[in-house]
Amino acid sequence: MQPAIRLPKSALRVLQCLTKRGPLPPRIISKEANVPLRTVTFALDRLVLTNLCEKVPNLGDMRLTLYVANQEKARAVFARYDQLVK
């Protein structure tokens, strides 16, 4: 059994935004999730570290990194956090 992933609310909001609308660059995530850009950057680092999302190249503009959620792992995380909230 793998250890539980602990995420702050801001990271959950970022992950939720990515699962619904990804792949997205950090600035767009910040606007859509209504989370400050610095917080989004921290959350994305955490999500990449835990393999909940990954960086992908933006072929339209190589200066912007896109992030995409791992849908399967994201569903498991949301199911777990939903159980904790009830």
Buried (B, 14 or more C-beta within 10 A) or exposed (E): EEEEBEBEEBBBBBBBBBBEEBBBBBEBBBEBBEBEEEBBBBBBEBBEEBEBBBEEEBEEEEEEBBBBBBEEBBEBBBEEBEEEEE
